[in-house]
Amino acid sequence: MTGRGDGRLFRPSTNPAVKLGLTLTTSSPTLDPSSSSPFFLIVTARILTSPRPNSAITLATHLNALGGLNNRSFNNIVCTSPVTESQKRIEIWPRGWPHYIWDADNLRESWEFVTVPANGMLETWHQVDRTKIAEAGLKAGERYQASLTNKCLGTRWWALGSLEEFEGVRFRRWKEGEEGEGADDGGRYLMGGAPDDLAFVIEKETAEFEIGQMVE
């Protein structure tokens, strides 16, 4: 599942059972660096293909674009205009991979999970650190572009169904050849589908915004 040579964390099957489309937008077409109002990158997910079209899909946001700005799902936000300022950027690319410890017997204790509805979309909002914005030296009239990478286009756990349907069920790490669901001394558990059987497809990779007039 881990890519070699190109920095990809996930390498889904060439013919995955589930494909989720990702779209990147921003919370506003303008950014005022002097404002205290939060500014967000918004990732929208929808189901493109599924073996059960009328079913929602639940998945872990661990190390993908639905989980936040700290896992190499997003490039640094770069200046696109004027071209003379192309070296300017808002630094959101993490300096190292985040390290996690998780309970393989109950992933819900360690990871966040979300549900993509069968006939709709899921929006996740990720706030850009105001300290990073201030450090970039932004000027009114400049244009910037945020973008998704291809490093984290997958998940470590997924299943057909919603979090509501799985209430009280432990999510166990998937292992090939083991029973996918059952019960033990800890109660009901579910392993979900093979991680490489779900892939993200980037439908809209970039989002642009302009630096607004700063309030004195």
C-alpha positions in Angstrom: 0.0 0.0 0.0 2.9 2.3 0.5 4.3 3.9 -2.6 8.0 3.7 -3.3 10.1 6.4 -4.8 7.4 9.0 -5.2 6.5 9.7 -1.6 3.0 8.3 -1.8 1.7 6.9 1.4 -1.1 4.9 -0.3 -1.1 3.0 -3.5 -4.7 1.7 -4.2 -5.6 -1.1 -6.5 -5.7 -0.3 -10.2 -9.4 -1.3 -10.1 -10.7 -0.3 -6.6 -14.2 -1.2 -5.6 -14.8 2.3 -4.2 -13.8 5.7 -5.7 -14.3 8.9 -3.9 -14.0 12.2 -5.7 -12.3 15.1 -3.9 -12.8 18.8 -4.7 -10.8 21.7 -3.1 -12.2 25.1 -2.4 -11.6 27.9 0.1 -13.9 29.5 2.6 -13.6 32.9 1.0 -12.4 34.2 -2.4 -10.3 36.8 -0.5 -8.0 36.7 2.5 -7.3 39.7 4.8 -4.0 38.9 6.6 -4.8 41.5 9.2 -8.1 39.9 10.1 -8.6 37.5 13.0 -11.3 35.7 11.1 -10.4 32.1 10.3 -9.6 31.1 6.7 -10.2 27.5 5.7 -9.3 25.1 2.9 -12.4 23.0 2.2 -12.2 19.4 0.9 -15.5 18.0 -0.4 -15.9 14.2 -0.9 -18.5 12.4 -2.9 -19.0 8.7 -3.9 -18.1 8.1 -7.6 -18.3 4.3 -7.7 -19.3 1.7 -5.1 -20.4 -1.9 -5.1 -23.5 -0.7 -3.2 -24.6 2.6 -4.7 -27.3 3.3 -2.1 -25.0 2.9 0.8 -23.0 5.5 2.6 -19.3 4.9 3.1 -17.4 5.3 6.4 -13.7 5.8 6.4 -10.7 6.8 8.6 -9.4 10.4 8.0 -6.0 9.2 9.3 -3.3 10.5 6.9 -5.5 11.8 4.1 -7.0 15.1 2.9 -10.2 14.7 5.0 -8.0 14.7 8.2 -6.2 18.0 8.2 -3.3 20.0 7.0 -0.6 18.1 8.8 -0.1 15.0 6.6 1.2 16.0 3.2 -2.2 16.0 1.5 -1.7 19.7 0.7 1.2 21.6 -1.0 2.4 24.9 0.4 0.0 27.7 -0.7 2.0 29.6 -3.5 1.8 33.1 -5.0 0.6 33.0 -8.7 0.4 36.7 -9.3 2.4 38.8 -9.8 4.9 36.3 -11.3 7.7 38.4 -9.7 6.5 37.2 -6.3 6.3 33.5 -7.2 8.7 32.6 -4.4 6.3 33.7 -1.8 4.2 31.0 0.0 2.2 30.2 3.0 4.0 27.3 4.6 1.5 24.5 5.4 3.6 21.5 4.2 4.6 19.6 7.4 8.3 19.3 8.1 8.0 15.6 8.9 5.4 12.8 8.9 3.2 12.9 12.0 3.7 9.9 14.3 0.8 8.0 15.7 0.2 5.1 18.1 -3.0 3.2 17.5 -5.0 0.4 19.0 -5.4 -2.2 16.2 -8.2 -3.8 18.1 -10.3 -0.6 18.3 -9.2 2.1 15.8 -12.0 4.3 17.0 -10.0 5.0 20.1 -7.1 6.5 18.0 -8.5 7.7 14.7 -11.2 10.0 13.5 -13.9 8.6 11.1 -16.4 10.3 8.8 -19.3 9.2 6.7 -19.7 10.1 3.0 -23.4 9.9 2.2 -24.7 7.8 -0.6 -26.5 10.7 -2.3 -24.7 13.8 -1.2 -21.4 15.2 -0.2 -19.2 15.5 2.8 -17.4 18.8 3.5 -14.3 18.9 5.8 -12.9 22.4 6.8 -9.2 22.8 7.6 -8.1 26.1 9.2 -4.9 27.7 7.9 -2.8 28.8 10.8 -2.9 32.6 11.2 0.8 32.5 12.3 1.7 31.0 8.9 -0.3 33.6 7.1 1.4 36.4 9.0 4.9 35.0 8.3 4.2 35.0 4.5 4.4 38.8 4.1 1.2 39.0 2.0 0.3 42.1 0.1 -3.0 43.3 -1.2 -3.8 42.3 -4.8 -1.6 39.2 -4.8 -3.2 35.9 -5.8 -2.4 32.6 -4.2 -3.2 29.0 -5.0 -3.8 26.1 -2.7 -3.5 22.5 -4.1 -3.9 18.9 -3.2 -1.0 16.4 -3.6 -1.1 12.8 -4.7 0.7 11.6 -1.6 -2.3 10.6 0.6 -5.0 9.4 -1.8 -6.4 6.6 0.3 -7.4 5.4 3.7 -6.3 2.8 6.3 -9.9 1.7 7.0 -13.3 1.9 5.3 -16.6 0.1 5.2 -20.0 0.3 3.5 -22.4 1.9 5.9 -22.7 5.0 8.1 -21.3 5.8 11.6 -24.9 5.7 12.8 -25.2 2.1 11.6 -22.0 1.2 13.3 -22.8 2.6 16.7 -21.2 0.5 19.4 -19.1 -1.5 16.9 -15.3 -1.6 17.3 -13.3 -1.0 14.1 -10.4 -3.4 13.9 -7.4 -3.1 11.6 -8.0 -5.1 8.4 -6.1 -8.4 8.0 -6.2 -10.5 4.9 -7.8 -13.9 5.5 -9.4 -13.1 8.7 -13.2 -12.9 9.4 -14.4 -9.4 8.5 -16.9 -9.0 11.4 -17.9 -10.8 14.5 -17.9 -10.6 18.3 -15.5 -11.3 21.1 -15.1 -10.5 24.7 -14.9 -6.8 23.7 -18.3 -6.9 21.9 -19.0 -6.5 18.2 -16.2 -5.6 15.7 -15.8 -4.9 12.0 -12.7 -5.0 9.9 -14.2 -3.3 6.9 -12.8 -3.6 3.3 -9.2 -4.0 2.1 -7.6 -0.6 2.3 -6.3 -0.8 -1.2 -9.8 -1.3 -2.5 -10.7 2.4 -1.9 -9.1 5.3 -3.9 -9.5 9.0 -3.9 -9.9 10.7 -7.3 -9.0 14.4 -7.4 -11.8 16.2 -9.3 -10.7 19.7 -8.5 -7.0 19.9 -7.5 -6.5 23.7 -6.9 -8.3 26.7 -5.3 -7.3 30.3 -5.8 -7.9 33.4 -3.7 -6.8 37.0 -3.6 -5.2 39.0 -0.8 -7.7 41.8 0.1 -7.0 45.3 1.3 -5.6 45.1 4.8 -7.4 46.9 7.6 -5.1 49.3 9.4 
